[in-house]
Amino acid sequence: MENLTNGAYRILLRGGQGEYEEKKSRFIATVRRCDTEDEAVAFIEEMKKKYWDARHNCSAFCIGSRGELTRCSDDGEPSGTAGRPMLEVLMGSGIRNVAVVVTRYFGGVLLGTGGLVRAYGQAVKDGLAACETGIMRPGAELLLETNYNDVGKILYLLGQKGLEALESEYGADVTLKILLPLEEKDAFCKELTEATAGRVKLTLLRERTYVDKEK
């Protein structure tokens, strides 16, 4: 898994559900993207209504690109055995704007403090494993203006970087609009300039975040 730097963070592209069983107790983890505290609270209430007959519906969420807002609830389990370990797994995943509810159907056997911590943490891990994630990156949108002689070199460099043109126009000259990670902009512009002996014209259109699907 990629180590994230320079303001990048993970988000959910698709939520998921995982299930873990320990001594006949079922732990069902439902994970969903929530961009605000209100969305997270509504999601938790939705799960409590859906699994109204369960013994516990413990929850945790992490909102904000740096995880500025976090909450967790043990929902009747011994203090610190459910919500906190669930939140720690969320924070450790690097995913932000995410909420999870772990529903427990009691199997008749007490798990003890350590057993509960492990079970709730593992349920969240299983739920996250069923999700699809992407990386929200700071990006730079560039306009490239070049002649037909140099366009092949430029397209080759783009291919090497795994980049594709957002837009292209072939008229008297060739114009390409591309989006790449902001941290790579300066080095890539230098490469393009060297490859075309300074003939390519580069214009920074804007800086914006974008989602890069994780491989």
RAFEN-V775943 format. One record per residue. RES is the residue in one letter. SS is DSSP state (hx for helix, st for strand, lp for the rest). PHI is phi in whole degrees, 0 to 359 (* if undefined). Layout:
RES;SS;PHI
RES;SS;PHI
This chain:
M;lp;*
E;lp;293
N;lp;280
L;lp;266
T;lp;221
N;lp;55
G;lp;83
A;lp;280
Y;st;208
R;st;273
I;st;226
L;st;275
L;st;267
R;st;210
G;lp;289
G;st;199
Q;st;221
G;st;226
E;st;225
Y;st;230
E;st;238
E;st;219
K;lp;49
K;lp;74
S;st;275
R;st;259
F;st;241
I;st;254
A;st;259
T;st;247
V;st;245
R;st;215
R;st;286
C;lp;223
D;lp;271
T;lp;222
E;hx;298
D;hx;300
E;hx;297
A;hx;295
V;hx;297
A;hx;296
F;hx;297
I;hx;299
E;hx;296
E;hx;299
M;hx;292
K;hx;295
K;hx;288
K;hx;295
Y;lp;252
W;lp;297
D;lp;268
A;lp;278
R;lp;290
H;st;217
N;st;231
C;st;275
S;st;215
A;st;201
F;st;211
C;st;221
I;st;242
G;lp;105
S;lp;298
R;lp;250
G;lp;68
E;lp;294
L;st;240
T;st;228
R;st;215
C;st;207
S;st;219
D;lp;276
D;lp;45
G;lp;96
E;lp;287
P;lp;308
S;lp;307
G;lp;84
T;lp;262
A;lp;230
G;hx;301
R;hx;296
P;hx;297
M;hx;296
L;hx;296
E;hx;298
V;hx;293
L;hx;301
M;hx;298
G;hx;292
S;hx;286
G;lp;81
I;st;278
R;lp;239
N;lp;56
V;st;219
A;st;227
V;st;222
V;st;240
V;st;251
T;st;266
R;st;246
Y;st;258
F;lp;293
G;lp;262
G;lp;96
V;lp;240
L;lp;290
L;lp;263
G;hx;79
T;hx;301
G;hx;298
G;hx;295
L;hx;293
V;hx;303
R;hx;296
A;hx;295
Y;hx;293
G;hx;296
Q;hx;293
A;hx;299
V;hx;295
K;hx;301
D;hx;294
G;hx;295
L;hx;295
A;hx;296
A;lp;270
C;lp;265
E;st;250
T;st;241
G;st;224
I;st;246
M;st;273
R;st;242
P;st;290
G;st;231
A;st;237
E;st;260
L;st;245
L;st;251
L;st;251
E;st;240
T;st;214
N;lp;264
Y;hx;292
N;hx;292
D;hx;263
V;hx;297
G;hx;297
K;hx;297
I;hx;294
L;hx;297
Y;hx;295
L;hx;296
L;hx;300
G;hx;298
Q;hx;297
K;lp;271
G;lp;73
L;lp;256
E;lp;234
A;lp;289
L;lp;290
E;st;214
S;st;216
E;st;220
Y;st;249
G;lp;236
A;lp;298
D;lp;236
V;st;247
T;st;239
L;st;230
K;st;251
I;st;230
L;st;231
L;st;217
P;st;303
L;hx;303
E;hx;293
E;hx;262
K;hx;301
D;hx;298
A;hx;295
F;hx;291
C;hx;299
K;hx;296
E;hx;299
L;hx;297
T;hx;297
E;hx;293
A;hx;294
T;lp;250
A;lp;54
G;lp;81
R;lp;280
V;lp;285
K;st;259
L;st;246
T;st;231
L;st;280
L;st;281
R;st;188
E;st;254
R;st;204
T;st;278
Y;st;208
V;st;261
D;st;249
K;st;294
E;lp;286
K;lp;285
